[in-house]
């Protein structure tokens, strides 16, 4: 997301991270890259928010981390989603969709 | 314990974080280079975008719970320094807490021993005590206060025919005289059925315990199992005592073993010194030697329910058997027996005995609970006192705290610092309190409960009591730090910094202090009233009319039979003693009785008066004391009518 980390709706970054690692284990830098690419450069995740968020998610048991060799042959810390994380992702997504729909309907009604 | 890892291997975690962030940084640079940026420029841009590495790491650390744990230790260290700076305050606070927590720890360990704790036996939850409700004749000796007792034939039926119990044991508490190496001593004796130890699952500490084969023939098993604390007290814990002979009520008996440490008695609050097979009853109760009288309901029965059976199921099953027993007994009742129907419809209750037998109407229980409540109030007062102290201390530190806030400490951080100080105080106070409890617990128990209560507390400090003490410490920390924390919330940084003294007494602050003073006053009033009532009861007890003149009265106890005197010789000894004492100058009267004055001992007997029918609700029991001629005169008991016994009333010596 452009600008400072406070622009990000609370909890949304966690959701984006969980989504980014939902398919396969990804390391930190690639998570940021992936979110940037998928959002067509609209969302940029600063490492200043990314790593605290990752550690927080790890502490809460939503993600787990493992050191292994990256495609470039260097050791990198790979994050993968846990069962608990998947549940969190699903409920978070549903919550987001409800909120977005609610906001959209309010905005449309105003016109 | 994943959260512990960062604490234990802090450098490793830091290294990991470094590596991860460095990789991120390098990948950023590489990407920029790939997009055609000169490496130096790429590095510069990446660094710009990356922001302060230290800040990132700080945030990341904060996100870990380890951050809290580390912060906790840092906080404790800071708190220690802060407390060390004011040793006077710290000492007062710790002593106040130590008293409050110490008293409560002692009370809890008493409460635990007397009321809460399970018996140290196998699966105590399976144990029940049998309880019959019918207390009047035909039964004799059935303890009317407890209604717990049964006859031996009844016990045998429960043991042999019950379908709901895996084991049934009987016991009877009495006392005797144990002689070893020429020194005799009065001991509490528990007559136990042979399966007693099996049913309870009590193991021997040394030697062996009794088994069913040790309880087959009458007077055929001169065996003794020592209780652990008696073994420690009398024999110094010498395992060599096993196999030796002692004399119990004059009879040589072999010590076969010592029961496990921690097991005192199935009767809560008692501590039986020795256990003897039930078949030795004649030795210990020579006045009523028969074991098998069906009318003598004298045994407590403890049963172990079969696994998986609920107490309701067991009760239903046991009652079926009980009614068979009752109808067998009813057949032996005289035909004119008036209360046959009531007798037949008596109900058997099973009382949970995981903690042993307990009086339903126990004075001791109420007493201990009351003491516990009082000591709780003492702790509350200590808390309020401490809260007041802390409030004053915090007020004095407003400026310091405000500076901390101004320097960027979070409000929560400052509250956490205060909390850490209080926690440290309560840990110190709690530790001192537990030490205090260890030091004075036993003397206090002797003073409060009875001189015999000391051995009950031989494991005075186990993990339960310790846990209780620590829990108390933690709760008090929370309780007495509430006040300063509430105050902190109201604190306005700018106001404090502006005033020179830094002490601003806000309105809320004053209200809080007033509330605390009120609470303290209330608690103290309550306590003083309680203490006053206790003192008054005590003075009432001293003034109570005993029915005899206690002035110039001297009593002592003597039991020649316990030292092996035959009955005839015993009587002769008493006679000689009474004569000799009566001849002493200054002695106006001498008499003897089978139970001493105010010892609480009496015989329960059934009194039937010819031509008189009891009202349906009345019990025909009388409390009987066997006395020598002149007893009334010796005690100064006024006679309403008639006369005292005289020597002429003795036609032949009693048995």
Interface residues (C-beta under 8 A of the other chain):
Chain A: X27 X28 X29 X32 X46 X47 X48 X49 X51 X52 X53 X55 X56 X59 X67 X74 X75 X76 X77
Chain B: X3 X16 X17 X19 X20 X21 X23 X24 X27 X28 X49 X50 X51 X55 X56 X59 X60 X62 X63 X64 X65
